[in-house]
Amino acid sequence: MDYVELFGYFAMFLVGVSFLLKDVIKLRLVNAIGCACFTIYGLMIGSLPVAGLNFFVTCTNLYFFIKYMREKA
């Protein structure tokens, strides 16, 4: 198992754990980090569909996270 595969498992772990969280804000933040890692992983393995989808999900999570933080302030 090389470092690229380990990085993919790390990303998978973060995305999986994010769905166990009750707080939606924490869920979005952990999921965004996991999807960002999956974006990098997708680029490392040369898979644009994996990278593209996860980049989109990362941006979506960050948009709603920032929107929530602005409304809260």
N, C-alpha and C positions, 0 to 999 in steps of 0.2 A: 504494500500500500504506500503510495507516494504522497507528497505534501498536497498535491492538487486534490486528490481524492479525500484526504483528511479535511481539507478546507470545505469541500462539498458536504461532508458529513456534519461539520460544524454549522454550516448554513442551514442544513436540514433540521438540526437540533434546535436552533434558534426559532425557526418558523414553527416547528411543532410545539415548542414550549409556549410560544406566544398565544396559541389557541387555548391554553390552559388558564390563562390569566382572566380574572373577573373584571378588572378595571380596564375599560376600553382604551384609555389613553396609554396605559402601560402596554396593552396589547398592540396598539398601533406602532409604538416606539420600538418594541422588541421585534415585531414583524418587519418593520422598515429596515432595521439593522440586518435581520436575517435575509431579507430580499436583496439588500445591497450586496451582501456576501454572495448570494446566488447569482447576482449580476456579474460580479467579478469572476465567479466560478465558471459561468457560461462563457465568458470571454476567454478564460484560460483553456477551456476545452474546445473552443472554436464553435460554439453553438449559439448563433444569434437568436434563435427563438427563445431559448432559456434566458439569455441575457436581456433581450427586449421585453419579454413579459415581466420579468422581475424588476427591471428598471421602471416600468410603468406602475407596478404595484408599490414600489418604493416611493415614487413621486406622489401617488395617491395617498398613501399613509402619511407622508410628511405634510401634504396639503391640509388634510383634516386635523393633524396634530397642531400645526401652526394656527389654523382657523380657531380651534378650541382654545389655545393659549391666548390669542388676541381677544376672544370673547370673554374669557375669564378675567382678563386684566382691566 
